[in-house]
Every structure is written in C-alpha cells, then in structure tokens.
C-alpha cells in the first residue's frame, strides 16, 4: 500500500516562484493475520504431501511472513466432486504478513497441479 500526502503549495522564498504541491510518498506494509486453507490431492503419498506443505510454508517465510500455526487435518470427504476427486487432504496455515505474501501464495497455489482448492482469508483484528 502506498500512502500519498499532499500538502499546500510550496513557495520558494529565494526566487518567489511557486513550485507546486509538495507530494510525499511513503510505502506502508501493514502486517495482518491470515488463514490459508488448501486441499491437496488425496492420491499423493505422505512424503510428497509433506514436501508440498513444506514448500508452501517456505513461500510464506521467504516473503517475510511468520507462520503461527500449521494444522494437518488429513483426508476428508469433499462436499462435492472436485477434478474427479471425492476426498482431499486438508491443511490449515495461520500466518502474519503483509498483503504481498497473500498475493504470492494465491499466485503459486493457483498454478500448483497438486492443490485441488485453496482459500486465503484475512482474519479480523480483535
């Protein structure tokens, strides 16, 4: 997020010339808490699933966010069929970071072929 502050017109005292509005730009990274839920294909073996979860956790951490909690819910039956699968391996990750981390995760999870579905939700501040 970029905050832009515009102050009144600045007049240069030495030349009596109006310079124009003074614009101050400042990039602000607001750290928020997010919850990521993703469903991995059930036909992956345990080692491949753990590798994929480690990759997702690594993306979070390399982008400057902090993983608060990682829960593996395991295989569960889906409410409806997704890509010809009736069940999936559920994983929930809670992390603190800025919006850029959530955007990067969203981009990577969309192109990952072993992820059936994902959702990133910003948790409310209390």
C-alpha positions as CSV (number, residue, x, y, z in Angstrom):
1,X,0.0,0.0,0.0
2,X,1.3,3.5,-0.8
3,X,0.2,6.5,1.2
4,X,0.3,9.8,-0.6
5,X,0.3,13.0,1.4
6,X,-0.3,16.3,-0.5
7,X,0.4,19.4,1.4
8,X,-0.2,23.0,0.4
9,X,1.7,24.7,-2.4
10,X,5.3,25.3,-1.6
11,X,6.7,28.7,-2.4
12,X,10.5,29.1,-2.8
13,X,11.5,32.1,-0.7
14,X,14.6,32.8,-2.7
15,X,13.0,33.2,-6.1
16,X,9.4,33.9,-5.3
17,X,8.4,31.1,-7.6
18,X,5.5,28.8,-6.9
19,X,6.9,25.3,-7.0
20,X,3.6,23.5,-6.7
21,X,2.1,21.0,-4.3
22,X,4.5,19.0,-2.2
23,X,3.9,15.3,-2.5
24,X,5.3,12.9,0.0
25,X,5.1,9.2,-0.9
26,X,5.6,6.5,1.7
27,X,5.2,2.8,1.2
28,X,3.4,1.2,4.2
29,X,3.4,-2.6,4.8
30,X,0.6,-3.4,7.2
31,X,1.1,-6.7,8.9
32,X,-2.1,-8.6,9.3
33,X,-3.1,-12.1,10.3
34,X,-4.3,-14.5,7.6
35,X,-5.7,-18.0,7.4
36,X,-4.9,-20.3,4.5
37,X,-6.9,-23.5,3.9
38,X,-5.9,-25.7,1.0
39,X,-6.8,-29.2,-0.2
40,X,-4.1,-31.5,-1.6
41,X,-4.9,-34.3,-4.0
42,X,-5.5,-37.5,-1.9
43,X,-3.5,-39.8,-4.2
44,X,-0.2,-38.2,-3.3
45,X,1.9,-40.3,-0.9
46,X,2.8,-38.9,2.6
47,X,6.3,-37.8,1.6
48,X,5.1,-35.8,-1.4
49,X,2.3,-34.2,0.7
50,X,4.8,-33.2,3.4
51,X,7.1,-31.8,0.7
52,X,4.3,-29.7,-0.8
53,X,3.3,-28.4,2.7
54,X,6.9,-27.5,3.3
55,X,7.1,-25.7,0.0
56,X,4.0,-23.6,0.9
57,X,5.5,-22.9,4.4
58,X,8.7,-21.9,2.7
59,X,7.0,-19.4,0.4
60,X,5.3,-17.8,3.5
61,X,8.6,-17.5,5.4
62,X,10.8,-16.3,2.4
63,X,8.4,-13.5,1.8
64,X,8.8,-12.1,5.3
65,X,5.8,-13.5,7.0
66,X,5.6,-15.6,10.2
67,X,3.8,-19.0,10.3
68,X,1.9,-19.0,13.6
69,X,0.2,-22.4,13.3
70,X,0.1,-25.2,10.8
71,X,-2.5,-28.0,11.1
72,X,-2.8,-31.1,9.0
73,X,-6.5,-32.2,9.2
74,X,-5.8,-35.2,7.0
75,X,-8.0,-36.9,4.4
76,X,-11.7,-35.8,4.5
77,X,-14.6,-36.3,2.2
78,X,-15.4,-33.4,0.0
79,X,-18.9,-31.9,-0.1
80,X,-18.8,-32.2,-3.9
81,X,-16.5,-33.7,-6.5
82,X,-13.5,-31.5,-7.5
83,X,-11.4,-32.5,-10.5
84,X,-12.8,-36.1,-10.3
85,X,-11.8,-36.4,-6.6
86,X,-14.3,-37.3,-3.8
87,X,-11.8,-36.6,-0.9
88,X,-8.8,-34.5,-0.2
89,X,-6.0,-33.8,2.3
90,X,-6.9,-30.6,4.2
91,X,-4.2,-28.3,5.6
92,X,-4.7,-25.0,7.5
93,X,-1.9,-22.4,7.9
94,X,-2.2,-19.3,10.1
95,X,0.4,-16.6,9.4
96,X,1.2,-13.0,9.9
97,X,2.3,-10.9,7.0
98,X,1.5,-8.2,4.5
99,X,-0.8,-8.4,1.5
100,X,2.1,-9.2,-0.8
101,X,2.6,-12.5,0.9
102,X,-1.0,-13.4,0.4
103,X,-0.9,-12.4,-3.2
104,X,2.2,-14.5,-3.9
105,X,0.6,-17.5,-2.1
106,X,-2.5,-17.1,-4.2
107,X,-0.5,-17.0,-7.4
108,X,1.5,-20.1,-6.6
109,X,-1.4,-22.1,-5.3
110,X,-3.4,-21.3,-8.5
111,X,-0.8,-22.9,-10.7
112,X,0.1,-25.9,-8.5
113,X,-1.4,-29.0,-10.0
114,X,-1.4,-30.9,-6.7
115,X,-3.7,-28.4,-5.0
116,X,-7.4,-29.0,-5.6
117,X,-8.7,-25.8,-3.9
118,X,-7.4,-23.0,-1.6
119,X,-8.7,-20.0,0.2
120,X,-6.9,-17.2,1.9
121,X,-8.9,-15.2,4.5
122,X,-7.7,-12.1,6.4
123,X,-8.7,-12.5,10.0
124,X,-10.4,-9.6,11.8
125,X,-8.4,-7.6,14.3
126,X,-9.7,-8.1,17.8
